[in-house]
């Protein structure tokens, strides 16, 4: 009986030690994986609109667009990381006017500078400033049957905008994430405003996927 107890104790000790070794190895792998910077590609849908127009008669509707770009996830200290990005982003709005349905397409290069906080193994929140550079703008009037006017609009003001980003990211697996965000400019595109060029801020809801390598 004593020999059996001794053998059982020896097996228990070796089994516990092996389990601790394996657990420590898994924790080390998780730690090493988290602290490895990741580069990725992202793309998705923009649901764009405007806010804070100074013209009470200027009401806008959403316009769909796309966003695509690159990002880098740089760990700082668990569970916080820094995630800068560079995106091509289509913004704009639609409005009803006396001339017909109006649509503006504004193409931007967005540079979000985000802090990423891992709240759960697969759930993250992101927030930070965003610098946006206006590339070009196109205005289109549509009478319901035909395009009656389409032209590139030349904006002569400051083409650099500062905004903010708030978002979430859900890790579908180690290399793919589902992301959703809200972005908004901090200042209006045309502080003086006019009937032809009303003052507004761009706002965009975004949903898409990120692929990490």
C-alpha positions, 0 to 999 in steps of 0.5 A: 500500500505504501508503495502504491501511495508513493507511486501515486504521489510521484505521478501526481508531482510529475503530472503537476510539473508537466501541466505547469510547464505546458501552461507556462509555455502557452502563456509565453506563446500568447505573450510573444504573439501579443508583443509582435507588431502586425501589419495589415490591410483593411477595406470596407463601407463608408456611410457618409453624411454631414452635421452642423450646417449653418444653413437651416434649409440645408439638410443632407442624406447619407452617401455610400462610399468605400475605404481601403488602406494599410495599418500597423498594430504596435503593442505598447504594454498589455492590453494597450497598443498603438495603431496608425493607419493610412486610408483612402476614404470616400465621403460626401452627402446627398441633398434635395434642391430646386435643381434636382437631387444633389450629390457631393463626392469628396475623396480624402486620405485619412490618417487615424492615429489610434490607441487600441485597448483589448477589453477581452480576448477577441474584443477591442476598442479604439479611439484617437485623432485623425488627420484628413487631406482633401484630394478632390471633390465632385458635385452632381445634379440629377433630375430623376432621369438624367445627370443634368450637371456634373463638375469638379468643385474646387475648394479654395480653403484649408484642405487639411482637417482634424477629426476624431475616431471612435471604434470597435474591433472584433477578432474573428481569428488570429488574422482577421478582424471585423471593425466598426467606426464613427469618424467626425471632423472637429471643424467645418469645411467653410467657416463663413458658409454661403448658399453655394458652399454651406458650412458643414462637418463630415461624419462617417460610419464605417464597417469593414474587415482588417487582415493582419500579417 
